[in-house]
Amino acid sequence: MDRAGDLRSNPARIEELWRSAKIIEVGKGRIRSTVDGPTFIPSIEAIGGERYFLGFDRATDTPYFAWASGAVVSDVEDYLTLRELAGGLSPLHLEISMHAIALSNWHDAHPHCSKCGAPTRVDLAGAARKCDVDESQHHPRTDPAVIVLIKDRADRILLGHQPVWPDGRFSTFAGFLEPGETFEHCVAREAFEESGVRLSEIKYLGSQPWPFPASIMIAFEAVTDAPDDARPDGEEITEVKWFSREELKAAAEDGSLLLPPTVSVARRMIEGWLGATELDKSKLAGETWR
């Protein structure tokens, strides 16, 4: 997507784009959709509510908007969460849906000015909110969180289990960035706090927006020289396990290991480490979030 930020301050152009756009209804962490992807509606049906400009599909030059209708409800099958949808979305629809839900979550949570308490309104085509009393402009907040694939010198990986997950679910280690902390410091701190191991060779891998409700995951891999020091903290992590490629493949395929969802960067990190050791998808357990 081309987010076309230069157009956000041009109301006439935004209005023109709205009339020919593909529009996705969004609210309460859900989008109007089927299991195959978003249900796009014409602008003539999108009356009232708030409009958020998402940008253009680079391939077709099609404009996209999110529409916060105020009518989304959680107990109607036409409105699905990103967790319910994500595994079956195309890369384009996943990007659109994540952008739409992230914006909707932020707008829902910030209806008033943080300086004077007055109501705010949509500004910059949904990219901000404006207080007309003190004229302050407010922008969406994104919470950075690191996530790390820990390896030892034998090229095994360490995975941990959170108590809120179903039995057998293991994943990589993650945590939120604290004030005054670099990403690398956060990786080392979170890994030691949750798994008890000291890290070296911390390397950046990539990032992923994660609007649950407003995060971005910054992914790293790192090495420990003391794998025997691994132990759970007993609160956020209640069990840790080392896996070779053969061990992880066998456990995932016999159902004793539940992997992170396919849409997550954690899953991509694990599969990237597996390399040529491909998993038999027909033998894996279904997607688990909690």
N, C-alpha and C positions, 0 to 999 in steps of 0.2 A: 504494500500500500504506500502511496504517496500522501502524506498527511496534509500537504498543501497549507502549511501554517500561515503563509502570506495572505491567504484569502479570508482568514477568520475575522479580520477587521473591516471587511467589505460586505455589509449587510445586503446590499442589492444583489451582489454576485451569489451570496449564500442562498438567498431567496430563490434566485433563478435555478441554482443547482438542486434545491429541495424539490422543485416541481418535476424533475426528471430522475431523481435518485432512487436507489434501492434502499428501503427503509426497514430497519429492524426494531421491533417493539421490545423494550427492555424495562426492568424494574425488579426490586427485591431480590437481586442476584440471579434473576432468570431472564431468558429471552423467549420470545414467541417462536416456536420451532417444532419440527418433527425430529425423529431420531436421525434423519438424513441431513439435517442442517437447518439454518434459520429460515423462517417463513417471511419473505419480503412482501411488504404491503405498499400500495400506491399512496402518494401524498394526499390524494383526495380523501382517503380514509383516515388520515392521521390528523385529527382535529384536536386543538388544545394541547395541553401538556408542555414538555420541553423538548427542544431539538438540539442534538449534538452532532456536529459535522465530524465525520471520521476520516474523510479523504477520498482519494481516487484509487481504483484498481489500475495499477500501472499498465497491465496488458490490454485493457479495454477502454480505459479512460472513463469508466463508470463511477459516478459519485455515490458515496454511501453515507447514510445518516443513522444515528440511533434516535429513537423516539421514546421518551419517558412519558407514557400515556397516563400514568397514575392508575391504570386499570389492571395491572398484572397481579395475579393472585397465585398463591403457592399450591392450591389444591386442584388446579385445572391442568389436564394432561397436555394442553397446547403450549404451556409455559414450562420449559425445562431449565435446570441449572447447567452451568458449564461442566460440572463434574459428570452429569448424565450424558452430555453431548460430546465431550472433548475427544474421546477415542475414535469417533467416526467422522470428525470434521476434516475438510480439506485444509491445507495450510492457509489459504486465503480466508476461509470462513472462520478458522480458529483465531487468526489475527483480528478480524473484524469483531468477533464475539468477545474476545478478551478486552479489546479497546472499549467496546460498548458497555460491558459490565463494570469495568474499572471506573469509567466516567460516571455511570449511573450510581454506583456505590458511593462515590465521593460527593456527588450532588445531593444525594439523599441525606448524607451525614452532615452537610454544611449549609443548612437553609438560612442561617443567621451570621451576621458579621462577628468575627472573633474579637474585634476592637470595641464596637459600641453596642452590639446585640441586635441591631436593626435587621430586618429581612434583607436577604440578598436576592439577586436575579441572575439569570444566565448571561454571560458575557463572552465575547470572542467565539461565538458559534458553539459554545459548550466547553471551551478549553479553560474557562475561568468563571468566577462569579463576581458580581459588582455590588457594592453597598452604595446606594444613592444618598445616604445621610452623610457619611464621612468621606465618600468617594474612593474608598480603598478597594483594591482589586485582590481577589484571592484565587490561588492556583492549586490544582490537585496535588495531594501528597502521595508519594510512593515510598514505601518502607523497604529499604535494602536489607536483604538477608543473604548470608553466604551458605553454600552447600558444598561439601567436600567428599571426594572419593579417596579414602585412606588406603594406601597400599604398604606392603612390607617388601623387603629385599627379595623375597621369593615370588613376588608379583601376585600375592594373594590380596584380596580386599576384605576390609572390615565393615560389617553392617550391624546396625543396631535395631532393637525393637522398642517401640513406645507402648506404654500400657494402654493407651486409648485405641490401639490397633487390634485387629483380630489376631488370634494365635497364629504364629507362623509368618506374620508379615514383618519383613526386615527391609531397611533402606539405608541410604547414606546419612551423614550427620549434617545438621543445619542449625542456624541460629541468626538472630537479628544483630545488625551492626549497632554498636553503642556510640554515643557522642565522643568525638576526638579519636576514634579508632580507625585504622586502615583496614581494608578488606583482609589483607594477609594476617594482621594481628587478630582479627575476628575469627578467621579460620583456625589459627593455632589455639586461641582461647576456647572456642566452642568445642573443638576436638578434645582438648584436655579435660574440660569440664564434663563432657558427656561420655567419653570413652577412656580417659586416663592415659592417653598416649601423647608423647611429644612429637612434633612434626618438623620435617625439613623439606626442601625442594618443593615449595608451594608454587604451583603453576596454574595460571588462569586458563579456563576452558571455554567459557561462554556465559550467556545469561538468558533468562526467560521471564517474561512478565507472568505474574501469578496473582490475579485479582481475587484473593480469598482472605481479606477483602481488598488489599491494596499493596501487594508486595512485588518486588522483583528479585528473582533468585540469581545470585552471582556464583557461578560454578567454578570449582577448583579441584585439582588432584594434588595429593601430597604423599610423602613417604615417612614412615616411622622406622627407626632402627631398634625399637624395643617392643616388638609385637606381644611379648608375654606380659607387658604392663597393662594390656587392654582389660578394662573392667567397666561395667555400667555405673552410672552415678546413682542409680536406685530410684530416681524420681522421673526425669524426662526419658531416660533410657533404662530399661530393666533387664536387658540381655544383649550381649554382643557376641558375634561369631565371625571367625575368619573363614573365608571360602577360597579354594582354588577354582579354576574354571570348571574342572570336571565335577567338583563337589557342588558348585552352584547349579550347574546344568542338571545334575541328577536330582538335587533337592527341589528345584523348580518344576521339573517334569514329573516327579512322583507326588507333588502336591504338598510336601512338608514345608516348602518355602513359598510365600506369597510375595511377589515383586511389586514395586511401586507402579502406579498406573502408566500406561504407555505414553500418555501425553506429557508426563513429567520429565524435567531435566534429570532427575535422579535415575529414572529408567534408561534414558539415553546415555548417561554416564556409565551405567553398568553394562549396557549392551556394547558401548564403545570399547570398554575393557575386554569384554568377551571376544571381540574381533571375529575370527573365523569359527569360533566355537558357537555355532548357531543353536538357538533354542527351538525345540519342536513346539510351535505355538498351539498345536492341537492338544497338547498335554498339559498346558498351563492352566492354573486356576483363573477364575474370572477376575475382573478389575475390582480392587478393594481400595476405598478411600479412608474408611474408619473401621 
